[in-house]
């Protein structure tokens, strides 16, 4: 076995006799180790702690209870040290106590066995590290964080000092993933962790709790002022941009803070208060908030929604409704848009304007979006088989920005179509223009790949984002959907009428069809017909309805 260290940097060998007849000085000589004879557990602990490394060798003449107690004391004091016992003893019992090697007789293999003990110690240390640290950033995991928080709180109570907890989130981190991809997002998280560590003391604990959320235990801390000082240091460190793959990325942070003394030194309450304060900090100009009880109810509602959504799929609280789309001129049925709804067991129907942003913030939107696509595709395929809808009818499903940025989007869409038995030509996927403009090159590739499957695509809420007409002419898009903002007042507002007319003309010149949203009366429909709009949807014909109501509703179109 090759030496672990060069001769100039020998590994310390700390010898501790378990009894007077142990013969610690009679062990074979070794060029790879520098020996040091110790006479107590305290002496071994002191030397190993000073050096930060070394192999502890306990020598004994026979196995005894005293030997086991000595080994347990050493293992408790130095859990990271490699330990070897030399002598006639019970090998199995000592291995169970955490000894790496038991050598009954020190011979020519002694040196190799010492090296093997150190290798085993390193392997065990790596396993322990992986089990207690975040895979991506190397920071403490939630489990290790909770252990250290408990320890810090106990220490604070014994020493009569306060402990601070700080929860930190990266603002608009989801946008970084959407714009630059998840690889860049992961690199940003790693770099952010390093930058925060440089500001903190060695006695402080920093952990990644998940996503873009971090937590820091400050022990000791001098009240609210001490918390604010540390937060300001971290925030100042983030003024400089991160350079990732040649791109400058600026990010800001939000801080939620609480003191153990104000939370009765209760770890769960302390963490809950800090997390609530972090959510409150979204609305502060400086992004920094110390927990205040009177401001908690609104955030408890938000936390309740998040918790409910995490279980909504399993509890079958989600469902889809469908809003018909019709030909403006003929009044015939052309398709339907599937819309996600949530019936909370206590709150009843929760508005999509309330729960969709929560889905986007928590990242659940991808999972829920795929569920909606699969459920809608299955339902529409069934209607086609039963001839409830014409063979040319299309199902429209919305894609969130997070879904659209997924590298496996095309594969997942193809799988959903195959599992449902829905022809690709009967599916239209809708994306907003702002989503598309976040990464035009990637967006064009995805749209092209979807068209290759036979799936049609539409730009939803057209006119509300910031798309460039120069790009629009090169996009593989089949439909433009005029946002209801420009539709609802086209009868009385000449500006809205001009915008709607221009969008329709533009789309037709580019070979696209136009769907108008929010059509609520016959006068609006007549103006759209005059402008040459192709299709419409809105309350004038029908509100979104559950699947069971669709067959009767469609009879009105025939």
C-alpha positions in Angstrom: 0.0 0.0 0.0 1.3 3.4 -0.9 2.0 5.9 1.9 -0.8 8.5 2.4 1.7 11.3 3.0 5.2 12.1 2.0 8.1 11.6 4.4 8.3 15.3 4.9 4.6 15.3 6.1 4.3 12.2 8.2 0.9 11.2 9.6 0.8 11.5 13.4 0.6 8.2 15.3 -0.9 8.8 18.8 -0.1 5.9 21.1 -2.2 5.3 24.2 -1.6 2.3 26.5 -4.8 0.8 27.9 -2.9 -0.8 30.8 0.7 -0.9 32.2 1.5 -4.1 30.3 0.3 -2.9 26.9 3.8 -2.3 25.4 3.1 0.8 23.4 6.8 1.4 22.9 7.4 -2.1 21.5 5.5 -1.5 18.2 7.4 -1.8 14.9 9.0 1.3 13.6 7.4 3.1 10.6 8.8 5.7 8.3 5.3 6.9 7.3 4.2 7.9 10.8 5.5 10.3 13.5 4.9 8.7 16.9 3.8 10.5 20.0 3.1 8.7 23.3 0.1 9.9 25.3 -1.0 8.8 28.7 -4.7 9.9 28.8 -7.7 10.4 26.6 -7.5 14.1 27.3 -3.9 14.2 26.0 -4.8 12.3 22.8 -7.8 14.6 22.2 -5.7 17.7 22.7 -3.0 16.6 20.3 -5.3 15.3 17.6 -7.4 18.4 17.8 -4.3 20.6 17.5 -3.0 18.6 14.5 -6.4 18.0 12.9 -5.4 14.5 11.8 -3.6 11.3 12.9 -4.2 7.6 13.7 -5.0 6.8 17.4 -3.4 3.5 18.5 -4.6 1.9 21.7 -2.4 -0.9 23.0 -3.7 -3.6 25.4 -2.5 -6.8 27.0 -6.0 -8.3 27.2 -9.7 -7.5 26.6 -11.5 -5.8 29.5 -14.4 -3.6 30.3 -11.8 -0.9 31.0 -10.6 -1.2 27.4 -14.1 -0.8 26.0 -14.8 2.2 28.2 -11.5 3.8 27.0 -12.4 3.2 23.3 -15.9 4.7 23.8 -14.4 7.8 25.5 -12.0 8.2 22.6 -14.7 7.7 20.0 -17.0 10.2 21.7 -14.2 12.8 22.0 -12.8 12.1 18.5 -15.5 10.8 16.2 -13.6 11.7 13.1 -10.2 10.0 14.1 -9.0 6.7 12.7 -8.6 4.3 15.6 -6.6 1.0 15.9 -6.4 -1.4 18.8 -3.3 -3.6 19.1 -3.4 -6.6 21.4 -5.3 -9.8 22.3 -8.9 -8.6 22.4 -12.5 -9.2 21.1 -12.3 -7.9 17.5 -16.0 -7.9 16.8 -17.0 -6.0 19.9 -14.3 -3.3 19.2 -15.4 -2.9 15.6 -18.9 -2.4 16.7 -17.6 0.4 19.0 -16.2 2.2 15.9 -12.6 1.0 15.8 -11.3 0.8 12.2 -8.7 -2.0 12.7 -8.0 -4.6 15.4 -4.4 -6.0 15.2 -3.7 -9.0 17.4 0.0 -9.0 16.8 2.1 -6.1 15.5 4.3 -7.6 12.7 5.6 -6.7 9.3 2.1 -5.8 8.2 1.6 -3.2 10.9 2.4 -0.3 8.7 0.0 -1.4 6.0 -2.8 -1.9 8.5 -2.3 1.6 9.9 -2.7 3.0 6.4 -5.9 0.8 5.9 -7.4 2.2 9.1 -6.8 5.8 7.8 -8.4 4.9 4.4 -11.4 3.4 6.2 -11.7 6.5 8.3 -11.7 8.7 5.3 -14.3 6.6 3.5 -16.6 6.8 6.6 -16.0 10.5 6.8 -17.1 10.9 3.2 -20.2 8.8 3.7 -21.1 10.8 6.8 -20.5 14.1 4.9 -22.7 13.0 2.0 -25.5 12.0 4.4 -25.5 15.3 6.2 -24.7 17.8 3.5 -26.5 19.2 0.4 -25.4 17.4 -2.8 -25.2 20.5 -4.8 -23.7 23.2 -2.6 -21.9 21.1 0.1 -23.7 23.1 2.8 -25.4 21.5 5.7 -28.6 19.6 4.8 -31.9 20.2 6.6 -31.2 17.3 8.9 -27.8 18.5 10.0 -29.2 22.1 10.2 -31.8 21.0 12.6 -29.3 19.1 14.8 -27.0 22.1 15.0 -29.9 24.4 15.7 -30.9 22.3 18.6 -27.3 22.3 19.9 -27.1 26.1 19.5 -30.3 26.7 21.4 -29.1 24.4 24.2 -25.8 26.2 24.3 -27.5 29.6 24.3 -29.7 28.7 27.2 -26.8 27.4 29.3 -24.7 30.4 28.5 -27.5 32.9 28.8 -26.8 34.2 25.2 -29.2 34.7 22.3 -29.3 32.7 19.1 -30.4 34.2 15.8 -31.9 32.4 12.8 -31.9 33.9 9.3 -33.8 32.5 6.3 -32.6 33.8 3.0 -34.2 33.5 -0.5 -32.9 34.5 -3.9 -35.4 36.9 -5.5 -36.7 35.8 -9.0 -34.5 32.7 -9.0 -37.1 31.0 -11.1 -36.5 33.6 -13.8 -32.8 32.7 -13.9 -33.7 29.1 -14.6 -36.2 30.1 -17.2 -33.8 32.5 -19.0 -30.5 30.7 -18.7 -31.4 27.1 -17.9 -31.2 24.9 -14.8 -27.4 24.3 -15.2 -26.7 28.0 -14.8 -29.2 28.1 -11.9 -27.3 25.3 -10.1 -24.0 27.1 -10.7 -25.5 30.3 -9.2 -26.7 28.4 -6.1 -23.2 27.1 -5.6 -21.6 30.5 -6.1 -24.1 32.1 -3.8 -23.4 29.6 -1.0 -19.6 30.4 -1.3 -20.2 34.1 -1.2 -22.4 33.8 1.9 -19.8 31.6 3.7 -17.1 34.2 3.2 -19.1 36.7 5.2 -20.0 34.4 8.1 -18.0 33.4 11.2 -16.7 29.8 11.6 -19.1 29.3 14.5 -22.2 30.1 12.3 -24.0 27.3 10.5 -25.3 27.8 7.0 -27.6 25.3 5.3 -29.6 24.9 2.1 -33.2 24.1 3.0 -34.2 23.4 -0.6 -34.6 25.3 -3.9 -33.2 28.8 -3.5 -33.7 29.0 0.2 -30.9 29.1 2.8 -30.8 29.3 6.6 -28.1 30.6 8.9 -27.8 29.9 12.6 -26.0 32.8 14.4 -24.5 31.9 17.8 -24.2 34.1 19.7 -26.0 37.2 18.3 -26.5 40.6 19.9 -30.2 41.1 19.4 -32.0 42.5 16.3 -29.1 44.9 15.6 -26.7 41.9 15.3 -29.1 40.2 12.9 -29.4 43.3 10.7 -25.6 43.8 10.6 -25.0 40.3 9.3 -27.8 40.6 6.8 -26.4 43.9 5.5 -22.9 42.3 5.1 -24.4 39.5 3.1 -26.5 41.8 1.0 -23.5 44.0 0.3 -21.5 41.0 -0.9 -24.3 40.3 -3.5 -24.0 43.8 -5.1 -21.3 42.4 -7.4 -22.7 40.3 -10.3 -22.0 36.6 -10.7 -20.1 35.7 -13.9 -21.5 32.4 -15.1 -20.7 31.0 -18.6 -19.6 34.5 -19.6 -22.8 36.1 -18.5 -23.3 38.7 -15.8 -26.1 37.7 -13.5 -27.3 40.2 -10.8 -29.4 38.8 -8.0 -30.9 40.3 -4.8 -31.9 38.5 -1.6 -34.7 38.6 0.9 -34.1 38.0 4.6 -36.4 36.7 7.3 -35.0 36.8 10.8 -36.0 35.9 14.3 -34.3 35.6 17.8 -34.5 32.5 19.9 -35.3 34.6 23.0 -38.5 35.8 21.3 -39.5 32.3 20.3 -39.0 30.7 23.8 -36.0 28.9 22.4 -38.4 26.6 20.6 -36.7 25.3 17.3 -39.9 24.8 15.3 -41.4 28.2 16.3 -38.1 29.9 15.6 -37.8 28.4 12.1 -41.5 29.1 11.3 -41.2 32.7 12.4 -38.0 33.2 10.2 -39.7 31.7 7.2 -42.8 33.8 7.6 -40.6 36.9 7.9 -38.8 35.9 4.7 -42.1 35.8 2.8 -43.0 39.2 4.3 -39.7 40.6 3.1 -40.8 40.3 -0.5 -42.9 43.4 0.0 -40.1 45.5 1.7 -37.9 47.8 -0.4 -34.8 46.5 1.4 -35.9 42.9 1.4 -35.2 42.6 5.1 -37.7 41.7 7.8 -37.6 40.7 11.4 -40.7 38.6 12.4 -43.6 40.5 13.8 -46.6 38.5 15.1 -49.2 41.0 14.0 -48.2 40.6 10.3 -48.4 36.8 10.3 -52.0 36.1 9.4 -51.6 37.0 5.7 -48.5 34.9 5.4 -50.2 32.0 7.2 -52.8 32.0 4.5 -50.1 31.9 1.9 -48.4 29.1 3.8 -51.7 27.2 4.0 -52.2 27.5 0.3 -48.7 26.1 -0.4 -49.3 23.2 2.0 -52.7 22.5 0.5 -51.3 22.5 -3.1 -48.6 20.1 -2.2 -51.3 17.6 -1.4 -54.0 18.6 -3.9 -53.0 16.1 -6.6 -52.9 13.2 -4.2 -56.2 14.2 -2.7 -57.8 14.6 -6.1 -58.8 18.2 -5.5 -57.8 19.4 -8.9 -60.1 19.3 -11.9 -60.3 20.7 -15.4 -63.0 22.8 -17.1 -63.3 23.5 -20.8 -64.2 26.7 -22.6 -65.4 26.2 -26.2 -63.8 28.0 -29.1 -66.0 28.8 -32.2 -65.7 30.0 -35.7 -66.5 33.7 -35.8 -68.4 33.5 -39.1 -70.1 30.1 -39.1 -70.6 29.7 -35.3 -69.3 26.1 -35.5 -67.3 24.4 -32.8 -63.5 24.5 -33.5 -62.0 23.4 -30.2 -61.8 23.9 -26.5 -59.3 25.3 -24.0 -58.6 23.2 -20.9 -58.4 25.3 -17.7 -57.1 24.1 -14.3 -59.3 24.5 -11.2 -58.8 23.7 -7.5 -61.5 22.9 -5.0 -60.0 23.3 -1.6 -61.8 21.1 1.1 -62.4 24.2 3.3 -62.1 27.2 1.0 -64.1 25.7 -1.9 -63.1 26.9 -5.4 -59.9 28.9 -5.2 -59.4 31.4 -8.0 -56.7 30.5 -10.5 -55.4 34.1 -10.1 -54.7 33.1 -6.5 -53.2 29.6 -6.7 -51.4 29.7 -10.1 -48.8 32.2 -8.9 -48.3 30.0 -5.8 -47.7 27.0 -8.1 -45.1 29.1 -10.1 -43.3 30.3 -6.9 -43.1 26.8 -5.4 -42.1 25.1 -8.7 -45.1 22.8 -8.5 -46.4 24.2 -11.8 -44.4 21.7 -13.9 -46.0 18.7 -12.2 -49.5 20.2 -12.2 -49.1 21.3 -15.8 -48.1 17.8 -16.9 -51.1 16.4 -15.0 -53.4 18.9 -16.8 -52.0 18.0 -20.2 -52.4 14.3 -19.7 -55.9 14.6 -18.2 -57.1 16.9 -20.9 -55.6 14.8 -23.7 -57.3 11.7 -22.4 -60.6 13.5 -22.2 -60.4 15.0 -25.6 -59.4 11.6 -27.2 -62.4 10.1 -25.6 -64.7 12.8 -27.1 -63.1 12.1 -30.5 -63.8 8.4 -30.2 -67.4 9.0 -29.2 -67.8 11.7 -31.9 -68.8 14.3 -29.3 -66.4 16.7 -31.1 -65.6 16.8 -34.8 -62.4 15.1 -36.0 -60.9 18.5 -36.9 -61.5 20.0 -33.4 -58.4 21.0 -31.3 -57.7 20.9 -27.6 -55.8 23.9 -26.3 -53.6 23.5 -23.2 -51.5 26.2 -21.6 -47.7 25.7 -20.9 -46.1 27.5 -18.0 -42.7 29.2 -18.5 -41.1 26.4 -16.3 -42.7 23.7 -18.5 -41.6 25.4 -21.7 -38.0 25.6 -20.5 -37.8 21.9 -19.7 -35.3 20.0 -22.0 -37.6 17.0 -22.1 -40.8 19.0 -23.0 -41.2 17.5 -26.5 -40.6 14.0 -25.2 -43.2 14.4 -22.5 -45.8 15.9 -24.9 -45.2 13.0 -27.3 -45.6 10.5 -24.4 -48.8 12.2 -23.2 -50.3 12.0 -26.7 -49.4 8.4 -27.2 -50.7 7.4 -23.7 -54.0 9.2 -24.4 -54.4 8.1 -28.0 -54.8 11.7 -29.1 -53.5 12.6 -32.6 -50.9 15.4 -32.5 -52.9 17.4 -35.0 -55.7 17.8 -32.4 -53.5 19.5 -29.8 -52.6 23.2 -29.6 -50.1 24.3 -26.9 -50.3 27.9 -25.7 -47.5 30.0 -24.4 -47.3 33.6 -23.5 -45.2 36.0 -25.6 -43.1 36.9 -22.6 -42.2 33.3 -22.0 -41.1 33.0 -25.6 -39.0 36.1 -25.5 -37.0 35.0 -22.5 -34.9 32.7 -24.7 -35.8 33.2 -28.3 -33.3 30.8 -29.8 -34.3 28.0 -27.5 -37.9 28.9 -27.9 -37.8 28.6 -31.7 -36.1 25.2 -31.5 -38.8 23.9 -29.1 -41.6 25.3 -31.3 -40.0 23.7 -34.4 -39.7 20.3 -32.6 -43.3 20.5 -31.5 -44.4 21.3 -35.1 -42.4 18.3 -36.1 -44.6 16.1 -33.9 -47.7 17.7 -35.6 -48.6 19.7 -32.6 -49.8 23.3 -33.2 -48.8 26.2 -31.1 -50.3 29.6 -30.1 -49.1 32.8 -28.5 -51.5 33.5 -25.7 -52.4 37.0 -24.4 -50.8 38.6 -27.5 -50.2 42.3 -27.1 -49.6 42.3 -23.3 -46.0 41.3 -23.4 -42.9 42.6 -25.2 -42.5 40.5 -28.3 -40.7 41.9 -31.3 -42.6 41.9 -34.6 -39.2 41.3 -36.4 -39.0 38.0 -34.6 -42.7 37.2 -34.9 -42.4 36.7 -38.7 -39.9 33.9 -38.2 -41.7 32.0 -35.5 -43.3 28.6 -36.2 -46.6 29.7 -34.7 -50.1 28.7 -35.9 -52.3 31.0 -33.8 -52.3 34.4 -32.1 -54.7 34.9 -29.3 -55.8 38.5 -28.7 -55.9 39.2 -25.0 -59.3 40.2 -23.6 -57.8 43.5 -22.7 -58.0 44.6 -26.3 -61.3 42.8 -27.0 -63.8 43.9 -24.3 -63.9 47.6 -25.3 -63.5 47.4 -29.1 -67.1 48.5 -29.6 -66.6 51.8 -27.6 -62.9 52.4 -27.7 -61.4 53.3 -31.0 -57.8 52.6 -29.8 -58.6 49.1 -28.8 -60.5 48.5 -32.0 -57.5 49.7 -34.0 -55.1 47.4 -32.0 -57.4 44.4 -32.5 -57.8 45.1 -36.2 -54.0 45.5 -36.6 -53.2 42.2 -34.8 -55.7 40.4 -37.0 -54.2 41.8 -40.2 -50.7 41.1 -39.0 -51.4 37.5 -38.2 -53.1 36.9 -41.5 -50.2 38.4 -43.4 -47.9 36.0 -41.5 -50.1 33.0 -42.3 -51.5 32.7 -38.7 -55.1 32.4 -37.5 -56.5 34.6 -34.8 -58.5 33.6 -31.7 -60.1 36.5 -29.7 -60.5 35.9 -25.9 -63.1 37.5 -23.7 -66.0 37.9 -26.1 -69.0 38.7 -23.9 -71.7 40.0 -26.2 -73.0 40.0 -29.8 -71.8 43.5 -30.5 -68.1 42.5 -29.9 -68.6 39.4 -32.0 -70.0 41.5 -34.9 -66.9 43.8 -34.8 -64.6 40.8 -34.8 -66.4 39.4 -37.7 -66.0 42.7 -39.5 -62.3 42.7 -38.8 -62.0 39.1 -40.2 -61.1 37.4 -36.9 -61.1 33.6 -37.3 -62.3 32.2 -33.9 -63.4 33.4 -30.5 -64.1 32.2 -27.0 -65.8 33.9 -24.1 -68.9 34.2 -21.9 -71.1 35.2 -24.8 -71.2 31.5 -25.9 -70.3 29.8 -22.6 -68.3 30.0 -19.5 -65.8 27.2 -18.9 -67.8 24.1 -18.1 -67.0 20.6 -16.6 -66.5 17.7 -19.1 -70.0 16.3 -18.4 -71.6 19.5 -19.7 -69.7 19.6 -23.0 -71.9 17.2 -25.1 -75.1 19.2 -24.5 -73.3 22.5 -25.0 -71.9 21.5 -28.4 -75.3 20.6 -29.7 -75.9 24.4 -29.9 -73.1 24.6 -32.4 -74.6 22.2 -35.0 
